[in-house]
Amino acid sequence: MFSGPDLRTRRQLLKTSAVGFGHVAMSALLGKESLGGTEQSAAPSPSAPQISHVAARAKRVVFLFMKGGPSHVDTFDPKPLLTRDNGKPLPFDLPRITFGTQGNLLKSPWKFQRYGESGLPVSELFPHVAQHVDDLCVLRSVHGTNPAHGGALLKLHTGTDQFVRPSMGSWVIYGLGTENQNLPAFVTICPTLAHGGVNNWGAAFLPAHCQGTPIGNASLAAANATVKHIQNDRISSAAQRRQLDLIRAMNQDHLEVTGRDQALEGRLNSFELAFRMQSAMPEVQNLSSETVATQKLYGMDDAVTEDFGRQCLMARRLLERDVRFVQVTHSDSEVQWDQHSNLYHGHTKNSSEVDKPIAGFLTDLKARGLLDDTLVLWGGEFGRTPTAQGTNGRDHNPHGFTMWMAGGGVKGGYAYGATDDYGYYAAENKMHVNDLHATLLHLLGLNHERLTFRYASRDFRLTDVAGKVAEDILA
């Protein structure tokens, strides 16, 4: 007969249940794992691997983010009519809202050449990446909604250009968890602190374990981008373990009184992850363990390519240790990819810094068998206009631009979609940023319409109320 709820605390229950206590103790012992020489609580990790909605083509993602907006008509989307009509007025209307004043058409100062069995064209800016063109799925019809860096970065990273929402990396971790409990599930290497900053890798209202972990920032040389305080020279590991156990016990007592507190539980789990990282992260960050040949492959023997090459090599080391989502950002405070003037100088500088490291990264992933189940995404927050601005520069263009994917279940040597004859607007098989996100999630085995989180009395998702998977690019 039901006699009402049992209001005893866990401690009271264990005190009065000798046999039950033995069962709980045995379960705890059997449930503990040894990770990096430390014991884990029997409670399941909030970031434990999750079952995908559909069969996944990719297990992990690396986003090579080119901050500032690389010009598609100068890199992967050649426009013969732009060359022919150089100096003439644009033969159709400009967007209703533009970022700045624009002039006449400006041809690309770089020649394009076809590469590989696919014959896809790549400009002189990327001679090394061009050697991998048969692995690239070039998305020529991506478009967004915001012509300003801040809004466009947020749109690309979070699906909205107006509100604080979870980043795409955070959504991936929420949906899939991680397969390495000793490292963060989502790492961003040398991220920019401008134009949205932490919001571009933040978890917003998702659980705390979905938050991206930054290593350095764009104002630091990659050689100095390390996890701070990763080792404690004053207190032994055993003493730290006792401290954490005491903190957790006191907070668990608090939770028994107050009930579920997601923020507090997330903080406790972050303490545990930080403790485990002490044994795992120093080894990951030690690039000197790589062979001289590997370091040279990434361009670390050249002052021009060393910085971004170091970031890419760090990304590979994280990916092979099953970090689920890694972002690598190319940005600096002077040039970036934002050439409103002097396009030739800026894009030449930027491409020379990233071309060889990216090619080396693709080579290395493929040689290690990682490219098949790693989705590589390359691109910026928007493209550039085919019209001139300033002294031979180009304005922001969110209306049609190029990104590319490689590995992870996409067709290689394939171009999807198209912009108009001059490269201003997405024209064929248009791929909105929402569609890009839906496709990325699908490749990871996640249905973007089912990946939802209820917050403030409504369901949210990365793609909001839109998004369509680009089925044609699936291998």
GIRA-V205069 format. One record per residue. N is the residue number from 0. RES is the residue in three letters. SS is DSSP state (H for helix, E for strand, L for the rest). PSI is psi in degrees with one decimal (* if undefined). Layout:
# GIRA-V205069
N,RES,SS,PSI
N,RES,SS,PSI
This chain:
# GIRA-V205069
0,MET,L,133.7
1,PHE,L,126.1
2,SER,L,22.7
3,GLY,L,167.4
4,PRO,L,147.2
5,ASP,L,112.9
6,LEU,L,10.7
7,ARG,L,147.8
8,THR,L,167.7
9,ARG,H,-41.4
10,ARG,H,-42.4
11,GLN,H,-38.7
12,LEU,H,-44.3
13,LEU,H,-36.2
14,LYS,H,-31.5
15,THR,L,7.2
16,SER,L,84.5
17,ALA,H,-49.5
18,VAL,H,-41.5
19,GLY,H,-37.8
20,PHE,H,-42.8
21,GLY,H,-39.6
22,HIS,H,-44.6
23,VAL,H,-42.8
24,ALA,H,-44.3
25,MET,H,-40.5
26,SER,H,-41.2
27,ALA,H,-41.8
28,LEU,H,-43.1
29,LEU,H,-26.8
30,GLY,H,-11.3
31,LYS,L,144.4
32,GLU,L,150.8
33,SER,E,106.9
34,LEU,E,112.9
35,GLY,L,27.7
36,GLY,L,5.6
37,THR,E,153.3
38,GLU,E,142.4
39,GLN,L,155.2
40,SER,L,150.8
41,ALA,L,-20.4
42,ALA,L,136.6
43,PRO,L,141.5
44,SER,L,139.8
45,PRO,L,-18.6
46,SER,L,16.6
47,ALA,L,152.6
48,PRO,L,139.9
49,GLN,L,158.2
50,ILE,L,130.5
51,SER,L,163.6
52,HIS,L,-40.8
53,VAL,L,172.3
54,ALA,L,126.9
55,ALA,L,141.0
56,ARG,L,-25.7
57,ALA,L,148.2
58,LYS,L,-22.7
59,ARG,E,164.3
60,VAL,E,141.3
61,VAL,E,126.3
62,PHE,E,112.7
63,LEU,E,97.2
64,PHE,E,121.6
65,MET,E,92.1
66,LYS,L,135.5
67,GLY,L,-25.4
68,GLY,L,82.6
69,PRO,L,147.7
70,SER,L,119.0
71,HIS,H,-35.4
72,VAL,H,-3.4
73,ASP,H,3.1
74,THR,L,-64.7
75,PHE,L,6.4
76,ASP,L,78.3
77,PRO,L,144.7
78,LYS,L,94.8
79,PRO,H,-37.0
80,LEU,H,-28.7
81,LEU,H,-38.7
82,THR,H,-44.1
83,ARG,H,-40.4
84,ASP,L,21.6
85,ASN,L,131.7
86,GLY,L,-9.8
87,LYS,L,160.4
88,PRO,L,151.4
89,LEU,L,126.8
90,PRO,L,13.6
91,PHE,L,173.3
92,ASP,L,146.0
93,LEU,L,163.1
94,PRO,L,157.4
95,ARG,L,-36.0
96,ILE,L,125.8
97,THR,L,157.0
98,PHE,L,-36.5
99,GLY,L,-178.8
100,THR,L,136.0
101,GLN,L,150.6
102,GLY,L,-144.3
103,ASN,L,177.3
104,LEU,E,144.0
105,LEU,L,115.8
106,LYS,L,161.1
107,SER,L,135.5
108,PRO,L,0.0
109,TRP,L,144.7
110,LYS,L,153.1
111,PHE,E,150.2
112,GLN,E,146.9
113,ARG,E,141.2
114,TYR,E,158.5
115,GLY,L,-177.2
116,GLU,L,-29.8
117,SER,L,-26.0
118,GLY,L,21.2
119,LEU,E,139.1
120,PRO,E,139.7
121,VAL,E,143.6
122,SER,E,171.0
123,GLU,H,-15.4
124,LEU,H,-25.4
125,PHE,H,63.4
126,PRO,L,-30.2
127,HIS,L,-46.0
128,VAL,H,-33.5
129,ALA,H,-27.9
130,GLN,H,-12.6
131,HIS,H,18.2
132,VAL,H,-28.1
133,ASP,H,-7.1
134,ASP,H,-8.0
135,LEU,E,139.6
136,CYS,E,102.7
137,VAL,E,118.5
138,LEU,E,100.6
139,ARG,E,1.7
140,SER,E,27.1
141,VAL,E,142.4
142,HIS,E,152.8
143,GLY,L,-151.7
144,THR,L,-6.9
145,ASN,L,126.9
146,PRO,L,2.2
147,ALA,L,147.0
148,HIS,H,-49.1
149,GLY,H,-51.7
150,GLY,H,-39.3
151,ALA,H,-39.2
152,LEU,H,-45.2
153,LEU,H,-40.0
154,LYS,H,-46.7
155,LEU,H,-40.2
156,HIS,H,-28.7
157,THR,H,-9.6
158,GLY,L,-4.7
159,THR,L,146.5
160,ASP,L,7.9
161,GLN,L,-27.3
162,PHE,L,165.2
163,VAL,L,112.5
164,ARG,L,162.4
165,PRO,L,144.9
166,SER,L,163.3
167,MET,H,-35.6
168,GLY,H,-39.4
169,SER,H,-39.2
170,TRP,H,-39.7
171,VAL,H,-43.6
172,ILE,H,-39.2
173,TYR,H,-39.2
174,GLY,H,-33.5
175,LEU,H,-17.2
176,GLY,L,-157.4
177,THR,L,157.0
178,GLU,L,6.2
179,ASN,L,107.5
180,GLN,L,-2.3
181,ASN,L,-5.6
182,LEU,L,155.2
183,PRO,L,146.7
184,ALA,L,-25.2
185,PHE,E,116.4
186,VAL,E,135.0
187,THR,E,123.5
188,ILE,E,123.3
189,CYS,L,53.6
190,PRO,L,155.9
191,THR,L,142.4
192,LEU,L,-2.4
193,ALA,L,168.1
194,HIS,L,58.0
195,GLY,L,-29.6
196,GLY,H,-125.5
197,VAL,H,-25.1
198,ASN,H,-22.4
199,ASN,H,-14.1
200,TRP,L,18.3
201,GLY,L,162.3
202,ALA,L,-11.6
203,ALA,L,-118.4
204,PHE,L,-0.9
205,LEU,L,163.5
206,PRO,L,153.3
207,ALA,H,-31.3
208,HIS,H,-10.0
209,CYS,H,-7.8
210,GLN,L,139.6
211,GLY,L,146.0
212,THR,E,114.8
213,PRO,E,140.6
214,ILE,E,106.2
215,GLY,L,-163.3
216,ASN,L,174.4
217,ALA,L,-17.5
218,SER,L,-4.5
219,LEU,L,146.5
220,ALA,L,144.3
221,ALA,H,-30.7
222,ALA,H,-24.3
223,ASN,H,3.3
224,ALA,L,95.4
225,THR,L,162.6
226,VAL,L,121.6
227,LYS,L,148.6
228,HIS,L,34.1
229,ILE,L,-19.0
230,GLN,L,142.7
231,ASN,L,108.5
232,ASP,L,-7.4
233,ARG,L,-30.2
234,ILE,L,135.3
235,SER,L,161.6
236,SER,H,-38.3
237,ALA,H,-40.0
238,ALA,H,-40.4
239,GLN,H,-41.1
240,ARG,H,-41.7
241,ARG,H,-38.9
242,GLN,H,-46.7
243,LEU,H,-39.3
244,ASP,H,-39.3
245,LEU,H,-44.9
246,ILE,H,-45.0
247,ARG,H,-41.8
248,ALA,H,-44.0
249,MET,H,-40.5
250,ASN,H,-32.6
251,GLN,H,-39.4
252,ASP,H,-41.5
253,HIS,H,-41.8
254,LEU,H,-31.7
255,GLU,H,-29.6
256,VAL,H,-44.2
257,THR,H,-19.3
258,GLY,L,-172.0
259,ARG,L,131.8
260,ASP,L,97.6
261,GLN,H,-38.7
262,ALA,H,-44.2
263,LEU,H,-42.3
264,GLU,H,-38.8
265,GLY,H,-37.8
266,ARG,H,-40.7
267,LEU,H,-41.8
268,ASN,H,-33.1
269,SER,H,-34.7
270,PHE,H,-43.8
271,GLU,H,-42.6
272,LEU,H,-42.5
273,ALA,H,-38.2
274,PHE,H,-45.4
275,ARG,H,-32.3
276,MET,H,-24.0
277,GLN,H,-29.0
278,SER,H,-20.1
279,ALA,H,-41.0
280,MET,H,-40.6
281,PRO,H,-38.2
282,GLU,H,-39.1
283,VAL,H,-41.0
284,GLN,H,-7.8
285,ASN,L,84.3
286,LEU,H,-13.1
287,SER,H,-15.4
288,SER,H,-12.0
289,GLU,L,149.8
290,THR,L,158.7
291,VAL,H,-38.6
292,ALA,H,-41.0
293,THR,H,-43.8
294,GLN,H,-38.0
295,LYS,H,-37.1
296,LEU,H,-37.4
297,TYR,L,1.0
298,GLY,L,20.8
299,MET,L,-2.9
300,ASP,L,5.9
301,ASP,L,130.0
302,ALA,L,-28.9
303,VAL,L,-40.8
304,THR,L,-6.4
305,GLU,H,-43.3
306,ASP,H,-52.9
307,PHE,H,-32.4
308,GLY,H,-39.1
309,ARG,H,-41.9
310,GLN,H,-43.7
311,CYS,H,-38.8
312,LEU,H,-39.5
313,MET,H,-41.1
314,ALA,H,-43.7
315,ARG,H,-40.2
316,ARG,H,-33.8
317,LEU,H,-43.4
318,LEU,H,-42.4
319,GLU,L,-11.4
320,ARG,L,19.3
321,ASP,L,30.0
322,VAL,L,129.4
323,ARG,L,-42.0
324,PHE,E,122.6
325,VAL,E,132.7
326,GLN,E,136.8
327,VAL,E,125.0
328,THR,E,128.6
329,HIS,E,115.6
330,SER,L,150.4
331,ASP,L,168.7
332,SER,L,-7.3
333,GLU,L,-55.1
334,VAL,L,-49.6
335,GLN,L,-150.1
336,TRP,L,22.1
337,ASP,L,70.8
338,GLN,L,85.8
339,HIS,L,-18.2
340,SER,L,162.7
341,ASN,L,52.7
342,LEU,H,-42.8
343,TYR,H,-46.9
344,HIS,H,-48.6
345,GLY,H,-48.6
346,HIS,H,-31.4
347,THR,H,-45.5
348,LYS,H,-50.3
349,ASN,H,-46.4
350,SER,H,-36.0
351,SER,H,-25.8
352,GLU,H,-28.9
353,VAL,H,-19.8
354,ASP,H,-55.7
355,LYS,H,-43.8
356,PRO,H,-40.4
357,ILE,H,-43.3
358,ALA,H,-42.3
359,GLY,H,-38.9
360,PHE,H,-47.1
361,LEU,H,-41.3
362,THR,H,-46.0
363,ASP,H,-44.5
364,LEU,H,-43.7
365,LYS,H,-42.9
366,ALA,H,-31.0
367,ARG,L,3.7
368,GLY,L,17.1
369,LEU,L,-21.3
370,LEU,H,-30.9
371,ASP,H,-38.4
372,ASP,H,19.9
373,THR,E,124.5
374,LEU,E,118.3
375,VAL,E,127.5
376,LEU,E,129.6
377,TRP,E,140.0
378,GLY,E,178.3
379,GLY,L,-171.9
380,GLU,L,-19.4
381,PHE,L,-177.3
382,GLY,E,-156.3
383,ARG,E,157.6
384,THR,L,151.8
385,PRO,L,-7.8
386,THR,E,158.1
387,ALA,L,152.9
388,GLN,E,141.4
389,GLY,L,-140.8
390,THR,L,91.0
391,ASN,L,48.6
392,GLY,E,-177.4
393,ARG,L,146.1
394,ASP,L,173.6
395,HIS,E,143.6
396,ASN,E,98.1
397,PRO,L,0.1
398,HIS,L,-13.8
399,GLY,L,119.3
400,PHE,E,176.2
401,THR,E,136.1
402,MET,E,164.8
403,TRP,E,155.3
404,MET,E,159.4
405,ALA,E,150.4
406,GLY,E,-160.2
407,GLY,L,28.7
408,GLY,L,14.0
409,VAL,E,158.7
410,LYS,L,131.2
411,GLY,L,152.4
412,GLY,L,37.9
413,TYR,E,135.7
414,ALA,E,126.6
415,TYR,E,131.4
416,GLY,L,176.5
417,ALA,E,151.4
418,THR,E,175.6
419,ASP,L,-179.2
420,ASP,L,-19.5
421,TYR,L,-8.9
422,GLY,L,24.8
423,TYR,L,-47.8
424,TYR,L,143.5
425,ALA,E,131.8
426,ALA,E,-38.4
427,GLU,E,138.2
428,ASN,L,54.9
429,LYS,L,135.3
430,MET,E,94.4
431,HIS,E,159.2
432,VAL,H,-36.8
433,ASN,H,-39.2
434,ASP,H,-38.1
435,LEU,H,-46.2
436,HIS,H,-43.2
437,ALA,H,-40.3
438,THR,H,-42.4
439,LEU,H,-46.4
440,LEU,H,-40.0
441,HIS,H,-41.7
442,LEU,H,-27.3
443,LEU,L,1.4
444,GLY,L,16.9
445,LEU,L,130.2
446,ASN,L,114.7
447,HIS,L,-22.3
448,GLU,L,-20.3
449,ARG,L,-18.3
450,LEU,L,84.9
451,THR,L,160.4
452,PHE,E,127.1
453,ARG,E,123.8
454,TYR,E,136.3
455,ALA,L,41.2
456,SER,L,20.7
457,ARG,E,159.1
458,ASP,E,133.0
459,PHE,E,153.8
460,ARG,L,163.6
461,LEU,L,-37.0
462,THR,L,7.0
463,ASP,L,-117.0
464,VAL,L,18.0
465,ALA,L,-161.1
466,GLY,L,127.7
467,LYS,L,131.4
468,VAL,L,131.5
469,ALA,L,85.0
470,GLU,H,-29.9
471,ASP,H,-19.1
472,ILE,H,-4.2
473,LEU,E,133.5
474,ALA,L,*
